[in-house]
């Protein structure tokens, strides 16, 4: 059980910073650039995920990862971010609902993906 929580405090701080980046980019793209929520959420996710990946690689996990694993993460979670935006656009939901809902999904699924796929401990 201890291994499950290894690096959790650092990853939590990085995750909160990445969430702040995501929300800021999302609201700039929907407000200033007049993009729809799907495109804004996807672009904001890609920027925030790149930030989180880089910071976690530097400060949280001792193991490396592959470019393929990172692209898989961006692909899966990016599709989820875009899908969340499509649903919000179709239902005319406020942007706050879109980023809040996706942030919760990203918190749960993103941690598991980072911990068990991207930066998993090598088997001995």
N, C-alpha and C positions, 0 to 999 in steps of 0.2 A: 504494500500500500504506500510506503514511503516513496518508492520510485515513481509512482503515479503523480505525486505532487511535487517532484523535483523541478525546480525552476519556475514554479507557479507564481510566486510573488513578482519576480522580474517580468515574466510573461504577462502578468496582469497589468503592471504599470505600462508596459509597451502596448498592450491591447487597448488600454484607455486612451493613450496618446494617439494610436491609430484610429480609434473611433472618433476622436475629436477632429482629426484630419479628414476622415470620411465625411462627417457631417458638414464641415466647412466647405469642402469641395462640392458636395451635393447641393447645398443651398446656393452657392455661387453659380453653379451651372444651371439650376432651375430658375433662379431669379435674374441674374445678370445676362446669362447666355440664352435664356428662354428654351433650354432643352427639355424634352419630356423626362419623366421620372425614371423610366427604364434606362435611357442612355446616361443620365446623370448618376444614377446609382451604380451602374457598371463602371463608369469612368472613375468615380470617387472610390469604389472598392479597389480597383486596380492600383491606384495611387497609394491608398492606405495599406493595402496588402504588401506592396513592394517595400514601403517604409517598415512595416512590422517584420517582414522576412529579414531584411537587412539588420535591423536592431536585434532580433532574436538570434541571428547567426553570430553577431558580434558579442552579445552580452549574456545570453541565456543558456544556450546549448553548446557543449564542447564538440559535438560531432558535426561533420559536414553533411551536405545533402547534394543531390544531383539537380541539374537543370531540368531534367525530365520530371522529377518529383515536384519541383516548383511550378512548372507549366501545368502539371496535372492539378495542383492546388488552385492555380489561377483559373483554369478551365472549369472545374467543378463549382467552386465558390462564385466565380464570375457569372456562370449560367444561373446560379441561384439568385445573385444580386439583380441580374437583368430580369429574371422571372418575377421577382418581388416588385420591381418597378412596372412591369407590364400589367400585373394584377392591380397595382395602385392606380395606374393610368386608366385602366378599363373601368374601375369603380369610382374614379374621381376622388380618391382619398387624398388627404393633405400630406404634404411631404414629410411632416413630422412622424406620421404613422408609418410611412415607408421606411425611413431610416431607423426608426425605433424597432420596428419588427425585424428588419434585416440585421440590425446590430445584435439582437438577441440570438438569432439563428447563427450569426457569425461567431458570437462568443462561444456558444456550445460546440458547434461543428468545427470552427476554426481551431480551437484549443486541441480537440482530439486529432485533427489533421496534422497540426504542427507537431504535437507530442508523439503520435504513433506512426506517422507516415514520413513527414519531412525530416524530423530530427530524432528518429527512434534510436534507442541505444543499440549498438552492435551486439549481436549474440555471441556469447563466448563458448 
